[in-house]
């Protein structure tokens, strides 16, 4: 579950730190709440989607996140 996922919390902390700098937000969704998501992502969580496309799985660092966010703005 999301509450017990330390990797999810790590990603959320990074998103909380960096996304406001770009005027961006995110929404947390529990993969286990949807059978299609569960089948698609399985145990590979957290997964970060951008416009429905996975841009990071398990971990993302600050540089990778900045690159993902600034690509959209270019």
mmCIF file of the N, C-alpha and C atoms, coordinates in Angstrom:
data_MODEL
# 
_entry.id   MODEL 
# 
loop_
_atom_site.group_PDB 
_atom_site.id 
_atom_site.type_symbol 
_atom_site.label_atom_id 
_atom_site.label_alt_id 
_atom_site.label_comp_id 
_atom_site.label_asym_id 
_atom_site.label_entity_id 
_atom_site.label_seq_id 
_atom_site.pdbx_PDB_ins_code 
_atom_site.Cartn_x 
_atom_site.Cartn_y 
_atom_site.Cartn_z 
_atom_site.occupancy 
_atom_site.B_iso_or_equiv 
_atom_site.pdbx_formal_charge 
_atom_site.auth_seq_id 
_atom_site.auth_comp_id 
_atom_site.auth_asym_id 
_atom_site.auth_atom_id 
_atom_site.pdbx_PDB_model_num 
ATOM 1   N N  . UNK A 1 1  ? 0.829  -1.184 0.000   1.00 0.00 ? 1  UNK A N  1 
ATOM 2   C CA . UNK A 1 1  ? 0.000  0.000  0.000   1.00 0.00 ? 1  UNK A CA 1 
ATOM 3   C C  . UNK A 1 1  ? 0.868  1.239  0.000   1.00 0.00 ? 1  UNK A C  1 
ATOM 4   N N  . UNK A 1 2  ? 0.287  2.322  -0.400  1.00 0.00 ? 2  UNK A N  1 
ATOM 5   C CA . UNK A 1 2  ? 0.991  3.592  -0.507  1.00 0.00 ? 2  UNK A CA 1 
ATOM 6   C C  . UNK A 1 2  ? 1.597  4.013  0.827   1.00 0.00 ? 2  UNK A C  1 
ATOM 7   N N  . UNK A 1 3  ? 0.872  3.820  1.894   1.00 0.00 ? 3  UNK A N  1 
ATOM 8   C CA . UNK A 1 3  ? 1.340  4.237  3.217   1.00 0.00 ? 3  UNK A CA 1 
ATOM 9   C C  . UNK A 1 3  ? 2.627  3.530  3.623   1.00 0.00 ? 3  UNK A C  1 
ATOM 10  N N  . UNK A 1 4  ? 2.830  2.321  3.140   1.00 0.00 ? 4  UNK A N  1 
ATOM 11  C CA . UNK A 1 4  ? 4.008  1.537  3.509   1.00 0.00 ? 4  UNK A CA 1 
ATOM 12  C C  . UNK A 1 4  ? 5.096  1.528  2.448   1.00 0.00 ? 4  UNK A C  1 
ATOM 13  N N  . UNK A 1 5  ? 4.994  2.398  1.474   1.00 0.00 ? 5  UNK A N  1 
ATOM 14  C CA . UNK A 1 5  ? 5.937  2.396  0.350   1.00 0.00 ? 5  UNK A CA 1 
ATOM 15  C C  . UNK A 1 5  ? 6.969  3.509  0.533   1.00 0.00 ? 5  UNK A C  1 
ATOM 16  N N  . UNK A 1 6  ? 8.154  3.146  1.040   1.00 0.00 ? 6  UNK A N  1 
ATOM 17  C CA . UNK A 1 6  ? 9.168  4.178  1.258   1.00 0.00 ? 6  UNK A CA 1 
ATOM 18  C C  . UNK A 1 6  ? 9.657  4.796  -0.047  1.00 0.00 ? 6  UNK A C  1 
ATOM 19  N N  . UNK A 1 7  ? 9.679  4.027  -1.127  1.00 0.00 ? 7  UNK A N  1 
ATOM 20  C CA . UNK A 1 7  ? 10.074 4.580  -2.419  1.00 0.00 ? 7  UNK A CA 1 
ATOM 21  C C  . UNK A 1 7  ? 9.057  5.603  -2.916  1.00 0.00 ? 7  UNK A C  1 
ATOM 22  N N  . UNK A 1 8  ? 7.779  5.344  -2.625  1.00 0.00 ? 8  UNK A N  1 
ATOM 23  C CA . UNK A 1 8  ? 6.725  6.304  -2.996  1.00 0.00 ? 8  UNK A CA 1 
ATOM 24  C C  . UNK A 1 8  ? 6.920  7.611  -2.241  1.00 0.00 ? 8  UNK A C  1 
ATOM 25  N N  . UNK A 1 9  ? 7.253  7.494  -0.971  1.00 0.00 ? 9  UNK A N  1 
ATOM 26  C CA . UNK A 1 9  ? 7.472  8.693  -0.160  1.00 0.00 ? 9  UNK A CA 1 
ATOM 27  C C  . UNK A 1 9  ? 8.706  9.459  -0.641  1.00 0.00 ? 9  UNK A C  1 
ATOM 28  N N  . UNK A 1 10 ? 9.758  8.744  -1.027  1.00 0.00 ? 10 UNK A N  1 
ATOM 29  C CA . UNK A 1 10 ? 10.955 9.406  -1.559  1.00 0.00 ? 10 UNK A CA 1 
ATOM 30  C C  . UNK A 1 10 ? 10.618 10.196 -2.816  1.00 0.00 ? 10 UNK A C  1 
ATOM 31  N N  . UNK A 1 11 ? 9.866  9.586  -3.734  1.00 0.00 ? 11 UNK A N  1 
ATOM 32  C CA . UNK A 1 11 ? 9.505  10.272 -4.967  1.00 0.00 ? 11 UNK A CA 1 
ATOM 33  C C  . UNK A 1 11 ? 8.601  11.466 -4.661  1.00 0.00 ? 11 UNK A C  1 
ATOM 34  N N  . UNK A 1 12 ? 7.641  11.281 -3.768  1.00 0.00 ? 12 UNK A N  1 
ATOM 35  C CA . UNK A 1 12 ? 6.736  12.374 -3.413  1.00 0.00 ? 12 UNK A CA 1 
ATOM 36  C C  . UNK A 1 12 ? 7.509  13.542 -2.808  1.00 0.00 ? 12 UNK A C  1 
ATOM 37  N N  . UNK A 1 13 ? 8.488  13.260 -1.964  1.00 0.00 ? 13 UNK A N  1 
ATOM 38  C CA . UNK A 1 13 ? 9.302  14.327 -1.371  1.00 0.00 ? 13 UNK A CA 1 
ATOM 39  C C  . UNK A 1 13 ? 10.024 15.122 -2.460  1.00 0.00 ? 13 UNK A C  1 
ATOM 40  N N  . UNK A 1 14 ? 10.578 14.426 -3.442  1.00 0.00 ? 14 UNK A N  1 
ATOM 41  C CA . UNK A 1 14 ? 11.267 15.105 -4.536  1.00 0.00 ? 14 UNK A CA 1 
ATOM 42  C C  . UNK A 1 14 ? 10.284 15.926 -5.368  1.00 0.00 ? 14 UNK A C  1 
ATOM 43  N N  . UNK A 1 15 ? 9.129  15.351 -5.665  1.00 0.00 ? 15 UNK A N  1 
ATOM 44  C CA . UNK A 1 15 ? 8.122  16.087 -6.432  1.00 0.00 ? 15 UNK A CA 1 
ATOM 45  C C  . UNK A 1 15 ? 7.652  17.326 -5.671  1.00 0.00 ? 15 UNK A C  1 
ATOM 46  N N  . UNK A 1 16 ? 7.463  17.173 -4.366  1.00 0.00 ? 16 UNK A N  1 
ATOM 47  C CA . UNK A 1 16 ? 7.047  18.312 -3.534  1.00 0.00 ? 16 UNK A CA 1 
ATOM 48  C C  . UNK A 1 16 ? 8.102  19.417 -3.544  1.00 0.00 ? 16 UNK A C  1 
ATOM 49  N N  . UNK A 1 17 ? 9.355  19.022 -3.601  1.00 0.00 ? 17 UNK A N  1 
ATOM 50  C CA . UNK A 1 17 ? 10.458 19.990 -3.598  1.00 0.00 ? 17 UNK A CA 1 
ATOM 51  C C  . UNK A 1 17 ? 10.605 20.702 -4.938  1.00 0.00 ? 17 UNK A C  1 
ATOM 52  N N  . UNK A 1 18 ? 10.526 19.944 -6.044  1.00 0.00 ? 18 UNK A N  1 
ATOM 53  C CA . UNK A 1 18 ? 10.895 20.492 -7.354  1.00 0.00 ? 18 UNK A CA 1 
ATOM 54  C C  . UNK A 1 18 ? 9.740  21.037 -8.186  1.00 0.00 ? 18 UNK A C  1 
ATOM 55  N N  . UNK A 1 19 ? 8.585  20.370 -8.174  1.00 0.00 ? 19 UNK A N  1 
ATOM 56  C CA . UNK A 1 19 ? 7.517  20.781 -9.083  1.00 0.00 ? 19 UNK A CA 1 
ATOM 57  C C  . UNK A 1 19 ? 7.011  22.205 -8.858  1.00 0.00 ? 19 UNK A C  1 
ATOM 58  N N  . UNK A 1 20 ? 6.902  22.678 -7.613  1.00 0.00 ? 20 UNK A N  1 
ATOM 59  C CA . UNK A 1 20 ? 6.457  24.064 -7.431  1.00 0.00 ? 20 UNK A CA 1 
ATOM 60  C C  . UNK A 1 20 ? 7.375  25.081 -8.111  1.00 0.00 ? 20 UNK A C  1 
ATOM 61  N N  . UNK A 1 21 ? 8.647  24.759 -8.271  1.00 0.00 ? 21 UNK A N  1 
ATOM 62  C CA . UNK A 1 21 ? 9.580  25.665 -8.945  1.00 0.00 ? 21 UNK A CA 1 
ATOM 63  C C  . UNK A 1 21 ? 9.207  25.873 -10.409 1.00 0.00 ? 21 UNK A C  1 
ATOM 64  N N  . UNK A 1 22 ? 8.490  24.914 -10.967 1.00 0.00 ? 22 UNK A N  1 
ATOM 65  C CA . UNK A 1 22 ? 8.056  24.977 -12.359 1.00 0.00 ? 22 UNK A CA 1 
ATOM 66  C C  . UNK A 1 22 ? 6.569  25.315 -12.481 1.00 0.00 ? 22 UNK A C  1 
ATOM 67  N N  . UNK A 1 23 ? 5.916  25.562 -11.359 1.00 0.00 ? 23 UNK A N  1 
ATOM 68  C CA . UNK A 1 23 ? 4.473  25.823 -11.390 1.00 0.00 ? 23 UNK A CA 1 
ATOM 69  C C  . UNK A 1 23 ? 3.674  24.581 -11.727 1.00 0.00 ? 23 UNK A C  1 
ATOM 70  N N  . UNK A 1 24 ? 4.227  23.409 -11.436 1.00 0.00 ? 24 UNK A N  1 
ATOM 71  C CA . UNK A 1 24 ? 3.583  22.131 -11.748 1.00 0.00 ? 24 UNK A CA 1 
ATOM 72  C C  . UNK A 1 24 ? 3.110  21.457 -10.464 1.00 0.00 ? 24 UNK A C  1 
ATOM 73  N N  . UNK A 1 25 ? 2.149  20.556 -10.607 1.00 0.00 ? 25 UNK A N  1 
ATOM 74  C CA . UNK A 1 25 ? 1.645  19.765 -9.495  1.00 0.00 ? 25 UNK A CA 1 
ATOM 75  C C  . UNK A 1 25 ? 1.578  18.303 -9.937  1.00 0.00 ? 25 UNK A C  1 
ATOM 76  N N  . UNK A 1 26 ? 1.226  17.449 -8.998  1.00 0.00 ? 26 UNK A N  1 
ATOM 77  C CA . UNK A 1 26 ? 1.040  16.031 -9.325  1.00 0.00 ? 26 UNK A CA 1 
ATOM 78  C C  . UNK A 1 26 ? -0.106 15.488 -8.484  1.00 0.00 ? 26 UNK A C  1 
ATOM 79  N N  . UNK A 1 27 ? -0.552 14.311 -8.880  1.00 0.00 ? 27 UNK A N  1 
ATOM 80  C CA . UNK A 1 27 ? -1.636 13.642 -8.164  1.00 0.00 ? 27 UNK A CA 1 
ATOM 81  C C  . UNK A 1 27 ? -1.192 12.223 -7.843  1.00 0.00 ? 27 UNK A C  1 
ATOM 82  N N  . UNK A 1 28 ? -1.352 11.841 -6.588  1.00 0.00 ? 28 UNK A N  1 
ATOM 83  C CA . UNK A 1 28 ? -1.009 10.493 -6.156  1.00 0.00 ? 28 UNK A CA 1 
ATOM 84  C C  . UNK A 1 28 ? -2.183 9.571  -6.441  1.00 0.00 ? 28 UNK A C  1 
ATOM 85  N N  . UNK A 1 29 ? -1.876 8.442  -7.047  1.00 0.00 ? 29 UNK A N  1 
ATOM 86  C CA . UNK A 1 29 ? -2.889 7.417  -7.290  1.00 0.00 ? 29 UNK A CA 1 
ATOM 87  C C  . UNK A 1 29 ? -2.322 6.085  -6.818  1.00 0.00 ? 29 UNK A C  1 
ATOM 88  N N  . UNK A 1 30 ? -3.150 5.301  -6.178  1.00 0.00 ? 30 UNK A N  1 
ATOM 89  C CA . UNK A 1 30 ? -2.732 4.000  -5.655  1.00 0.00 ? 30 UNK A CA 1 
ATOM 90  C C  . UNK A 1 30 ? -2.926 2.943  -6.742  1.00 0.00 ? 30 UNK A C  1 
ATOM 91  N N  . UNK A 1 31 ? -1.830 2.365  -7.196  1.00 0.00 ? 31 UNK A N  1 
ATOM 92  C CA . UNK A 1 31 ? -1.869 1.350  -8.254  1.00 0.00 ? 31 UNK A CA 1 
ATOM 93  C C  . UNK A 1 31 ? -2.804 0.203  -7.872  1.00 0.00 ? 31 UNK A C  1 
ATOM 94  N N  . UNK A 1 32 ? -2.825 -0.146 -6.586  1.00 0.00 ? 32 UNK A N  1 
ATOM 95  C CA . UNK A 1 32 ? -3.660 -1.265 -6.138  1.00 0.00 ? 32 UNK A CA 1 
ATOM 96  C C  . UNK A 1 32 ? -5.151 -0.967 -6.212  1.00 0.00 ? 32 UNK A C  1 
ATOM 97  N N  . UNK A 1 33 ? -5.532 0.290  -6.411  1.00 0.00 ? 33 UNK A N  1 
ATOM 98  C CA . UNK A 1 33 ? -6.947 0.646  -6.448  1.00 0.00 ? 33 UNK A CA 1 
ATOM 99  C C  . UNK A 1 33 ? -7.587 0.381  -7.807  1.00 0.00 ? 33 UNK A C  1 
ATOM 100 N N  . UNK A 1 34 ? -6.774 0.025  -8.807  1.00 0.00 ? 34 UNK A N  1 
ATOM 101 C CA . UNK A 1 34 ? -7.290 -0.151 -10.163 1.00 0.00 ? 34 UNK A CA 1 
ATOM 102 C C  . UNK A 1 34 ? -6.655 -1.401 -10.778 1.00 0.00 ? 34 UNK A C  1 
ATOM 103 N N  . UNK A 1 35 ? -7.463 -2.402 -11.113 1.00 0.00 ? 35 UNK A N  1 
ATOM 104 C CA . UNK A 1 35 ? -6.911 -3.649 -11.661 1.00 0.00 ? 35 UNK A CA 1 
ATOM 105 C C  . UNK A 1 35 ? -6.072 -3.447 -12.929 1.00 0.00 ? 35 UNK A C  1 
ATOM 106 N N  . UNK A 1 36 ? -6.446 -2.491 -13.771 1.00 0.00 ? 36 UNK A N  1 
ATOM 107 C CA . UNK A 1 36 ? -5.665 -2.246 -14.996 1.00 0.00 ? 36 UNK A CA 1 
ATOM 108 C C  . UNK A 1 36 ? -4.292 -1.674 -14.660 1.00 0.00 ? 36 UNK A C  1 
ATOM 109 N N  . UNK A 1 37 ? -4.229 -0.770 -13.707 1.00 0.00 ? 37 UNK A N  1 
ATOM 110 C CA . UNK A 1 37 ? -2.936 -0.220 -13.287 1.00 0.00 ? 37 UNK A CA 1 
ATOM 111 C C  . UNK A 1 37 ? -2.098 -1.307 -12.652 1.00 0.00 ? 37 UNK A C  1 
ATOM 112 N N  . UNK A 1 38 ? -2.759 -2.123 -11.829 1.00 0.00 ? 38 UNK A N  1 
ATOM 113 C CA . UNK A 1 38 ? -2.044 -3.208 -11.137 1.00 0.00 ? 38 UNK A CA 1 
ATOM 114 C C  . UNK A 1 38 ? -1.417 -4.151 -12.160 1.00 0.00 ? 38 UNK A C  1 
ATOM 115 N N  . UNK A 1 39 ? -2.169 -4.474 -13.203 1.00 0.00 ? 39 UNK A N  1 
ATOM 116 C CA . UNK A 1 39 ? -1.658 -5.360 -14.246 1.00 0.00 ? 39 UNK A CA 1 
ATOM 117 C C  . UNK A 1 39 ? -0.543 -4.674 -15.033 1.00 0.00 ? 39 UNK A C  1 
ATOM 118 N N  . UNK A 1 40 ? -0.711 -3.398 -15.328 1.00 0.00 ? 40 UNK A N  1 
ATOM 119 C CA . UNK A 1 40 ? 0.270  -2.662 -16.138 1.00 0.00 ? 40 UNK A CA 1 
ATOM 120 C C  . UNK A 1 40 ? 1.584  -2.433 -15.397 1.00 0.00 ? 40 UNK A C  1 
ATOM 121 N N  . UNK A 1 41 ? 1.505  -2.075 -14.103 1.00 0.00 ? 41 UNK A N  1 
ATOM 122 C CA . UNK A 1 41 ? 2.708  -1.689 -13.373 1.00 0.00 ? 41 UNK A CA 1 
ATOM 123 C C  . UNK A 1 41 ? 3.179  -2.717 -12.363 1.00 0.00 ? 41 UNK A C  1 
ATOM 124 N N  . UNK A 1 42 ? 2.284  -3.608 -11.936 1.00 0.00 ? 42 UNK A N  1 
ATOM 125 C CA . UNK A 1 42 ? 2.656  -4.663 -11.004 1.00 0.00 ? 42 UNK A CA 1 
ATOM 126 C C  . UNK A 1 42 ? 3.370  -4.135 -9.781  1.00 0.00 ? 42 UNK A C  1 
ATOM 127 N N  . UNK A 1 43 ? 4.537  -4.676 -9.539  1.00 0.00 ? 43 UNK A N  1 
ATOM 128 C CA . UNK A 1 43 ? 5.326  -4.285 -8.372  1.00 0.00 ? 43 UNK A CA 1 
ATOM 129 C C  . UNK A 1 43 ? 6.312  -3.156 -8.688  1.00 0.00 ? 43 UNK A C  1 
ATOM 130 N N  . UNK A 1 44 ? 6.291  -2.655 -9.908  1.00 0.00 ? 44 UNK A N  1 
ATOM 131 C CA . UNK A 1 44 ? 7.226  -1.612 -10.323 1.00 0.00 ? 44 UNK A CA 1 
ATOM 132 C C  . UNK A 1 44 ? 6.652  -0.247 -9.929  1.00 0.00 ? 44 UNK A C  1 
ATOM 133 N N  . UNK A 1 45 ? 6.743  0.040  -8.637  1.00 0.00 ? 45 UNK A N  1 
ATOM 134 C CA . UNK A 1 45 ? 6.218  1.305  -8.130  1.00 0.00 ? 45 UNK A CA 1 
ATOM 135 C C  . UNK A 1 45 ? 7.255  1.946  -7.219  1.00 0.00 ? 45 UNK A C  1 
ATOM 136 N N  . UNK A 1 46 ? 7.222  3.227  -7.103  1.00 0.00 ? 46 UNK A N  1 
ATOM 137 C CA . UNK A 1 46 ? 6.293  4.137  -7.753  1.00 0.00 ? 46 UNK A CA 1 
ATOM 138 C C  . UNK A 1 46 ? 6.619  4.294  -9.233  1.00 0.00 ? 46 UNK A C  1 
ATOM 139 N N  . UNK A 1 47 ? 5.636  4.739  -9.955  1.00 0.00 ? 47 UNK A N  1 
ATOM 140 C CA . UNK A 1 47 ? 5.809  5.078  -11.362 1.00 0.00 ? 47 UNK A CA 1 
ATOM 141 C C  . UNK A 1 47 ? 5.283  6.501  -11.530 1.00 0.00 ? 47 UNK A C  1 
ATOM 142 N N  . UNK A 1 48 ? 6.045  7.300  -12.251 1.00 0.00 ? 48 UNK A N  1 
ATOM 143 C CA . UNK A 1 48 ? 5.658  8.676  -12.513 1.00 0.00 ? 48 UNK A CA 1 
ATOM 144 C C  . UNK A 1 48 ? 5.214  8.777  -13.961 1.00 0.00 ? 48 UNK A C  1 
ATOM 145 N N  . UNK A 1 49 ? 3.973  9.201  -14.156 1.00 0.00 ? 49 UNK A N  1 
ATOM 146 C CA . UNK A 1 49 ? 3.434  9.353  -15.502 1.00 0.00 ? 49 UNK A CA 1 
ATOM 147 C C  . UNK A 1 49 ? 3.385  10.829 -15.866 1.00 0.00 ? 49 UNK A C  1 
ATOM 148 N N  . UNK A 1 50 ? 3.660  11.108 -17.107 1.00 0.00 ? 50 UNK A N  1 
ATOM 149 C CA . UNK A 1 50 ? 3.506  12.458 -17.644 1.00 0.00 ? 50 UNK A CA 1 
ATOM 150 C C  . UNK A 1 50 ? 2.598  12.321 -18.848 1.00 0.00 ? 50 UNK A C  1 
ATOM 151 N N  . UNK A 1 51 ? 1.404  12.898 -18.775 1.00 0.00 ? 51 UNK A N  1 
ATOM 152 C CA . UNK A 1 51 ? 0.416  12.768 -19.843 1.00 0.00 ? 51 UNK A CA 1 
ATOM 153 C C  . UNK A 1 51 ? 0.138  11.303 -20.174 1.00 0.00 ? 51 UNK A C  1 
ATOM 154 N N  . UNK A 1 52 ? 0.084  10.464 -19.130 1.00 0.00 ? 52 UNK A N  1 
ATOM 155 C CA . UNK A 1 52 ? -0.239 9.055  -19.292 1.00 0.00 ? 52 UNK A CA 1 
ATOM 156 C C  . UNK A 1 52 ? 0.921  8.166  -19.691 1.00 0.00 ? 52 UNK A C  1 
ATOM 157 N N  . UNK A 1 53 ? 2.097  8.746  -19.895 1.00 0.00 ? 53 UNK A N  1 
ATOM 158 C CA . UNK A 1 53 ? 3.278  7.988  -20.320 1.00 0.00 ? 53 UNK A CA 1 
ATOM 159 C C  . UNK A 1 53 ? 4.263  7.885  -19.152 1.00 0.00 ? 53 UNK A C  1 
ATOM 160 N N  . UNK A 1 54 ? 4.721  6.675  -18.831 1.00 0.00 ? 54 UNK A N  1 
ATOM 161 C CA . UNK A 1 54 ? 5.701  6.550  -17.751 1.00 0.00 ? 54 UNK A CA 1 
ATOM 162 C C  . UNK A 1 54 ? 7.004  7.290  -18.087 1.00 0.00 ? 54 UNK A C  1 
ATOM 163 N N  . UNK A 1 55 ? 7.436  8.137  -17.162 1.00 0.00 ? 55 UNK A N  1 
ATOM 164 C CA . UNK A 1 55 ? 8.702  8.851  -17.342 1.00 0.00 ? 55 UNK A CA 1 
ATOM 165 C C  . UNK A 1 55 ? 9.722  8.440  -16.287 1.00 0.00 ? 55 UNK A C  1 
ATOM 166 N N  . UNK A 1 56 ? 9.269  7.737  -15.253 1.00 0.00 ? 56 UNK A N  1 
ATOM 167 C CA . UNK A 1 56 ? 10.182 7.232  -14.231 1.00 0.00 ? 56 UNK A CA 1 
ATOM 168 C C  . UNK A 1 56 ? 9.522  6.081  -13.500 1.00 0.00 ? 56 UNK A C  1 
ATOM 169 N N  . UNK A 1 57 ? 10.325 5.093  -13.183 1.00 0.00 ? 57 UNK A N  1 
ATOM 170 C CA . UNK A 1 57 ? 9.857  3.960  -12.385 1.00 0.00 ? 57 UNK A CA 1 
ATOM 171 C C  . UNK A 1 57 ? 10.835 3.741  -11.244 1.00 0.00 ? 57 UNK A C  1 
ATOM 172 N N  . UNK A 1 58 ? 10.310 3.442  -10.071 1.00 0.00 ? 58 UNK A N  1 
ATOM 173 C CA . UNK A 1 58 ? 11.057 3.146  -8.857  1.00 0.00 ? 58 UNK A CA 1 
ATOM 174 C C  . UNK A 1 58 ? 11.720 4.400  -8.277  1.00 0.00 ? 58 UNK A C  1 
ATOM 175 N N  . UNK A 1 59 ? 12.641 5.001  -9.021  1.00 0.00 ? 59 UNK A N  1 
ATOM 176 C CA . UNK A 1 59 ? 13.355 6.189  -8.517  1.00 0.00 ? 59 UNK A CA 1 
ATOM 177 C C  . UNK A 1 59 ? 13.583 7.181  -9.649  1.00 0.00 ? 59 UNK A C  1 
ATOM 178 N N  . UNK A 1 60 ? 13.654 8.446  -9.266  1.00 0.00 ? 60 UNK A N  1 
ATOM 179 C CA . UNK A 1 60 ? 14.052 9.511  -10.180 1.00 0.00 ? 60 UNK A CA 1 
ATOM 180 C C  . UNK A 1 60 ? 14.866 10.489 -9.353  1.00 0.00 ? 60 UNK A C  1 
ATOM 181 N N  . UNK A 1 61 ? 15.954 10.974 -9.933  1.00 0.00 ? 61 UNK A N  1 
ATOM 182 C CA . UNK A 1 61 ? 16.743 11.947 -9.180  1.00 0.00 ? 61 UNK A CA 1 
ATOM 183 C C  . UNK A 1 61 ? 16.386 13.362 -9.631  1.00 0.00 ? 61 UNK A C  1 
ATOM 184 N N  . UNK A 1 62 ? 16.923 14.335 -8.933  1.00 0.00 ? 62 UNK A N  1 
ATOM 185 C CA . UNK A 1 62 ? 16.583 15.737 -9.183  1.00 0.00 ? 62 UNK A CA 1 
ATOM 186 C C  . UNK A 1 62 ? 16.878 16.136 -10.631 1.00 0.00 ? 62 UNK A C  1 
ATOM 187 N N  . UNK A 1 63 ? 18.029 15.747 -11.168 1.00 0.00 ? 63 UNK A N  1 
ATOM 188 C CA . UNK A 1 63 ? 18.385 16.115 -12.541 1.00 0.00 ? 63 UNK A CA 1 
ATOM 189 C C  . UNK A 1 63 ? 17.436 15.487 -13.556 1.00 0.00 ? 63 UNK A C  1 
ATOM 190 N N  . UNK A 1 64 ? 17.100 14.225 -13.345 1.00 0.00 ? 64 UNK A N  1 
ATOM 191 C CA . UNK A 1 64 ? 16.175 13.561 -14.263 1.00 0.00 ? 64 UNK A CA 1 
ATOM 192 C C  . UNK A 1 64 ? 14.809 14.242 -14.222 1.00 0.00 ? 64 UNK A C  1 
ATOM 193 N N  . UNK A 1 65 ? 14.323 14.545 -13.030 1.00 0.00 ? 65 UNK A N  1 
ATOM 194 C CA . UNK A 1 65 ? 13.017 15.190 -12.897 1.00 0.00 ? 65 UNK A CA 1 
ATOM 195 C C  . UNK A 1 65 ? 13.031 16.563 -13.551 1.00 0.00 ? 65 UNK A C  1 
ATOM 196 N N  . UNK A 1 66 ? 14.066 17.336 -13.317 1.00 0.00 ? 66 UNK A N  1 
ATOM 197 C CA . UNK A 1 66 ? 14.157 18.655 -13.933 1.00 0.00 ? 66 UNK A CA 1 
ATOM 198 C C  . UNK A 1 66 ? 14.149 18.549 -15.455 1.00 0.00 ? 66 UNK A C  1 
ATOM 199 N N  . UNK A 1 67 ? 14.834 17.542 -15.986 1.00 0.00 ? 67 UNK A N  1 
ATOM 200 C CA . UNK A 1 67 ? 14.858 17.337 -17.440 1.00 0.00 ? 67 UNK A CA 1 
ATOM 201 C C  . UNK A 1 67 ? 13.464 16.990 -17.967 1.00 0.00 ? 67 UNK A C  1 
ATOM 202 N N  . UNK A 1 68 ? 12.752 16.121 -17.262 1.00 0.00 ? 68 UNK A N  1 
ATOM 203 C CA . UNK A 1 68 ? 11.394 15.726 -17.667 1.00 0.00 ? 68 UNK A CA 1 
ATOM 204 C C  . UNK A 1 68 ? 10.466 16.941 -17.658 1.00 0.00 ? 68 UNK A C  1 
ATOM 205 N N  . UNK A 1 69 ? 10.536 17.728 -16.612 1.00 0.00 ? 69 UNK A N  1 
ATOM 206 C CA . UNK A 1 69 ? 9.628  18.876 -16.488 1.00 0.00 ? 69 UNK A CA 1 
ATOM 207 C C  . UNK A 1 69 ? 9.982  19.965 -17.478 1.00 0.00 ? 69 UNK A C  1 
ATOM 208 N N  . UNK A 1 70 ? 11.255 20.246 -17.655 1.00 0.00 ? 70 UNK A N  1 
ATOM 209 C CA . UNK A 1 70 ? 11.632 21.343 -18.560 1.00 0.00 ? 70 UNK A CA 1 
ATOM 210 C C  . UNK A 1 70 ? 11.408 20.981 -20.028 1.00 0.00 ? 70 UNK A C  1 
ATOM 211 N N  . UNK A 1 71 ? 11.415 19.704 -20.368 1.00 0.00 ? 71 UNK A N  1 
ATOM 212 C CA . UNK A 1 71 ? 11.107 19.278 -21.739 1.00 0.00 ? 71 UNK A CA 1 
ATOM 213 C C  . UNK A 1 71 ? 9.734  19.753 -22.166 1.00 0.00 ? 71 UNK A C  1 
ATOM 214 N N  . UNK A 1 72 ? 8.791  19.627 -21.283 1.00 0.00 ? 72 UNK A N  1 
ATOM 215 C CA . UNK A 1 72 ? 7.415  20.017 -21.583 1.00 0.00 ? 72 UNK A CA 1 
ATOM 216 C C  . UNK A 1 72 ? 7.315  21.523 -21.797 1.00 0.00 ? 72 UNK A C  1 
ATOM 217 N N  . UNK A 1 73 ? 8.108  22.275 -21.067 1.00 0.00 ? 73 UNK A N  1 
ATOM 218 C CA . UNK A 1 73 ? 8.038  23.721 -21.112 1.00 0.00 ? 73 UNK A CA 1 
ATOM 219 C C  . UNK A 1 73 ? 8.739  24.295 -22.328 1.00 0.00 ? 73 UNK A C  1 
ATOM 220 N N  . UNK A 1 74 ? 9.608  23.526 -22.967 1.00 0.00 ? 74 UNK A N  1 
ATOM 221 C CA . UNK A 1 74 ? 10.392 24.041 -24.091 1.00 0.00 ? 74 UNK A CA 1 
ATOM 222 C C  . UNK A 1 74 ? 9.545  24.200 -25.327 1.00 0.00 ? 74 UNK A C  1 
# 
